[in-house]
Amino acid sequence: MASTFLPEEDVHSKSSTPIVPSYFNPISPFFNAYDRFARWREDLGLPHPGSVENLQKEVKGTHLSNYIFDGARADLTKSLSVNPLFQVTHSFALGSQTLPSSYNFGAVFANQKVFLQGSVDHEGSISGRFNNGWDANNVFKVQAQLSQQAEQSMIQLEHDYHGSDFSANIKAVNPSPINLTGVYIGSYLQSITKNLAIGLEGLYQRPTPDTSDLAVSYLAKLTSSDKNWIATAQLQPSGILQATYWQRLSEKVEVAADLQVLSAPTRRDAIATLGAKYDFRVATFRAQVDSTGKVSALLEQRFVPAFAFLVSGEIDHFKNSAKVGVGVMIESTTLTPEEMGMMGPP
């Protein structure tokens, strides 16, 4: 009896159907190329570069720009809970040469995914911040301020996405869904080697439906392999170049330098700032000098964990003026010492 079985090659040719590559099919050349590119990036082991917003984080933490004050101030904080974290703060400021006397009441609530912060001052201005971490890569942020002066009220919507070797951010300030006016900012920072990251930041302003402006800045960040020094550069289209350098000299000593150069057709200027930070056992001392003739210093002395005393001073040699500030930070709590040890910074 004749055999009815087909040869093996005929069986495969008849049972299998031809595969047509498609861009909407995971086996298409497009997806294959993307997968190969993604595997190649994983094999490089590139680190996360941080965000554009925190590009100069270490320099700002060393310099006095965010810490200097004059007059007298007092911050009274009371911790009501650890998990979730809940704190309230009363802040007083008076005697400043540049700012009016003020009182501010603030509250902070935070858990593993949500961060809430709100405050109200003696003039009735209200400000708030809300951060929501959807997952390990996505964070949505909202900031708002309501003031009696209309031009000072604002709302800001923001979203951060952190990949394994890059970060992206989009931001909208006072956006209008009707005529699309507002300020829109987008940034992207990508690691291209284990030490170098480059990025872009675009600023689109649309104050009225008939006027708009687009500006793009270029960013670079160079980090040492041991994370002991970081250099950054930012070039803006208006002719402003900002370069920073931060280095950790020891476990307790950090130094930082900042250079801002303005090169415009009508004006050329430059400002250089050099600062240092020294951490004692129960105190922190910061000092700073710049090319405009200003010398400033700040000492934060913590006598006990719940009480700190601050002394701030600045001398402007070119203007022949000086500023002095003193402050206290007092923390009270109803928590036990064990619970206070569990509580970290908000």
Secondary structure, 3 states (H helix, E strand, C coil): CCCCCCCHHHHHHHHCCCCCCCCCCCCCHHHHHHHHHHHHHHHHCCCCCCCCCCCCHHHHHHCCCCCCCCEEEEEEEEEEECCCEEEEEEEEEECCCCCCCEEEEEEEEECCCEEEEEEEECCCCEEEEEEEECCCCEEEEEEEEECCCHHHCEEEEEEEEECCCEEEEEEEECCCCCCCCEEEEEEEEEECCCCEEEEEEEEEEEEECCEEEEEEEEEEEEECCCCCEEEEEEEECCCEEEEEEEEECCCCEEEEEEEEEEECCCCEEEEEEEEEEEECCCEEEEEEEECCCEEEEEEEEEEECCEEEEEEEEEECCCCEEEEEEEEEEEEECCCHHHHHHCCCC
